[in-house]
Amino acid sequence: MAATYRFSPNGALDTIDELTFVTAKLRESLDALTGQVNLFITANEGSAPTSYAEAQTLWNQGHQEMDNSLRFGSDRLRQILDEYVIGDRRGAQVFGRSI
């Protein structure tokens, strides 16, 4: 059985927009969390602020990895879309010459 594939340029654009939106929302969430952690650290003493600061470092690393992955996915999808459009135009030119 042969595999069939469908590609929607508009769907790709929508997905790129969604990935961009999610990336921005994750950044906003991490910034808000960082603000709350900083307030906690400033208002408290003992080992808890140090533990929170260490956890924040891990959250930041995890966010950076997720951000990189989302950006990579968005960039690759943009490349796929660009190649699809080029191929579609070439195909239209070939068929246009044969008429």
ZIRA-V734057 format. One line per field, one symbol per residue. psi: psi as a letter, one per 40 degrees, with the letter a starting at -180 (. if undefined). A space follows every 50 residues. Layout:
# ZIRA-V734057
psi=???
This chain:
# ZIRA-V734057
psi=hiiiiihhddddddddddddddddddddddddddddddddddeiiaeddd ddddddddddddddddddddddddddddddddddddddddddddddde.
